[in-house]
Structures are given as structure tokens and as C-alpha cells.
Amino acid sequence: MTSEETLQLVAMISEFYPSFYKGRDFRAVAGAWHRLLENVPYGLAVDALRSYILSDTKGFAPTPGSIVEQLEKKAAEDYLSEADAWDLVLRAVSRSGYNAREEFDKLPPILQQVVGTPYEMHEWSNLTTSEFNTYIANHIRRLYREAVQRDIHNRFHPKWSAALPAPEPLRLE
């Protein structure tokens, strides 16, 4: 979002919340918002503001964090659920005894990141059902949840903010 677009966003906020920048310099407020929302496309920010306004029952003006929260809720809908992600991994592992590379390549990129390598899938195919459906399942679900959170975080938080560290894929030894 550009500085000018941020000015427009702040102006929209002040239309619905007249006391939003009361007693403060309008450009300074917009500058602060811009530094925090520079990664957010203007159209998405406007949509998030509309969602906030329509769901606001308390009458308080939004903060940059509440705008990002709206964006993150909407973005989370673009990802598979943990159960669906696990189901894809389960099916890929069940067919990876001889076709690990092909099955790995069929997984979405975020699941490839979580799984690690085709070799891991091949190794998992040799585990007992009990080991696989408990230990590996829990680990994959947790890694997927963290990968989705990290991906969403990196989409909407400023470039200068610290990104969430990437988790290490599970390695069997």
C-alpha cells in the first residue's frame, strides 16, 4: 500500500469514527499506519476495514492490528484444514513405497515444506500403522499449522518485522 492509499484508508476510518485522530496530526497518524501496513495491498485493506466496521459492535476505531486480524481470518480460508492436509499426506505416504518422488511432487508446496523430502515419505511408509497414525500424524499437523501461521504472518506483517522461524521437518533416525 502506498502512502497516498494509506491516507485514503485513514480518511475512511475517520468518516466512520470521527474522534479517530482528534487532536493528532492526520498525516502523522497515516504515516504510522503506513509503516505497519506497507505489505498489505490497498484493496485488501479496504475490504478488511469494511469487515471490521460491519462487525464492530463497540464503536471503537480499528487499530492496524485489528485490520491485520481481519486479513488473517480471511487468508486462513485459502488453506486446507489440518485434517485435509493430513489426509493428503496419508494418501501420498500410502503410495510412496515405490513412488515417493511422484507422490511428493503431487503435494501442495506448503505440504512439501512440512514433509521435507520424498525419502521421509518412503521411510514413513515402513512404520507401523500405530506409529504413523500417532507420532507422525501429530507432528505433521503441528508443522502444517505452524507453516500456515508463518505464511499468513509473512503476507501481512511489515517486511521489517521479525518473521516466524521455519520449523524443521521431522527426520527419522
BELFENPE-V457590 format. One record per residue. RES is the residue in one small letter. OMEGA is omega in whole degrees, -180 to 180 (none if undefined). BURIAL is + if it has 9 or more other ideal C-beta (glycine too) atoms within 8 Angstrom, else -. D_FIRST is the distance of its C-alpha to the first C-alpha in Angstrom with 2 decimals. Layout:
RES	OMEGA	BURIAL	D_FIRST
RES	OMEGA	BURIAL	D_FIRST
//
This chain:
m	180	+	0.00
t	178	-	3.77
s	180	-	6.73
e	178	-	8.16
e	177	+	6.05
t	175	+	6.59
l	179	+	10.05
q	179	+	10.52
l	179	+	9.87
v	177	+	12.27
a	177	-	14.56
m	179	+	14.87
i	-178	+	15.84
s	175	+	18.33
e	-178	-	19.85
f	-179	-	20.92
y	-173	+	21.60
p	-179	-	23.14
s	-175	-	23.98
f	-178	+	20.46
y	-179	+	20.18
k	178	-	23.86
g	179	-	25.30
r	178	-	22.11
d	-177	-	20.21
f	-179	+	17.34
r	178	-	15.29
a	177	-	16.19
v	179	+	15.11
a	178	+	11.63
g	178	+	11.60
a	177	-	12.82
w	-179	+	10.32
h	180	+	7.43
r	-178	-	9.75
l	-176	-	10.24
l	-175	+	7.06
e	180	+	5.21
n	-173	-	6.53
v	175	+	5.77
p	-175	-	5.06
y	-179	+	5.09
g	178	-	8.78
l	179	+	9.57
a	179	+	8.50
v	177	+	10.66
d	179	+	13.28
a	177	+	13.49
l	178	+	13.95
r	178	-	16.59
s	179	+	18.26
y	-177	+	18.45
i	-178	+	19.94
l	-180	-	22.35
s	-178	-	23.58
d	177	+	23.79
t	-176	-	27.48
k	177	-	27.56
g	179	-	25.75
f	178	-	23.52
a	179	-	19.96
p	172	+	17.41
t	174	-	16.23
p	179	+	13.07
g	179	-	15.62
s	175	+	16.73
i	179	+	13.37
v	178	+	13.22
e	177	-	16.89
q	179	+	16.42
l	-179	+	14.04
e	177	+	16.66
k	-180	-	19.47
k	-179	+	18.18
a	-179	+	17.48
a	179	+	20.99
e	-179	-	22.49
d	-176	-	21.56
y	173	+	23.97
l	172	-	27.74
s	178	-	29.59
e	-179	+	31.52
a	179	-	34.71
d	178	-	33.53
a	178	+	32.25
w	180	+	35.62
d	177	-	37.46
l	179	+	35.92
v	180	+	36.88
l	179	+	40.30
r	-180	-	41.02
a	-180	+	39.87
v	-179	+	42.04
s	179	-	44.99
r	-173	-	44.95
s	177	+	44.24
g	179	-	47.82
y	-174	-	48.14
n	-174	-	44.74
a	-179	+	42.33
r	-179	-	40.23
e	180	-	39.93
e	177	+	39.07
f	-178	+	36.50
d	178	-	34.81
k	-179	-	34.61
l	174	+	32.55
p	-178	-	28.76
p	-179	-	27.05
i	177	+	26.20
l	175	+	29.91
q	178	+	31.06
q	-179	+	29.23
v	-178	+	30.99
v	178	+	34.36
g	-177	-	34.32
t	174	-	36.86
p	179	+	39.28
y	179	-	42.04
e	179	+	40.89
m	178	+	41.09
h	179	+	44.54
e	180	+	45.67
w	-179	+	44.47
s	180	+	46.51
n	179	-	49.60
l	173	+	49.04
t	179	-	51.00
t	-180	-	49.41
s	180	-	49.54
e	-176	+	47.75
f	-175	+	45.10
n	176	-	44.43
t	-174	-	44.24
y	-177	-	43.09
i	-179	+	40.94
a	180	+	39.53
n	-178	-	38.43
h	-180	+	36.95
i	179	+	34.99
r	-180	+	33.65
r	179	-	32.55
l	179	+	30.92
y	179	+	29.12
r	179	+	27.85
e	180	+	26.61
a	178	+	25.00
v	179	+	23.08
q	180	+	21.99
r	-180	+	20.95
d	179	+	19.03
i	179	+	17.11
h	-177	+	16.61
n	179	+	15.25
r	-169	+	12.71
f	180	+	11.03
h	-178	+	12.16
p	-180	+	10.98
k	-176	-	12.54
w	179	-	14.99
s	-178	-	16.31
a	177	-	19.51
a	177	-	19.40
l	180	+	22.27
p	178	-	25.22
a	178	-	26.41
p	178	-	29.76
e	174	-	32.79
p	-180	+	34.24
l	178	+	37.68
r	176	-	40.48
l	179	-	44.04
e	none	-	46.76
//
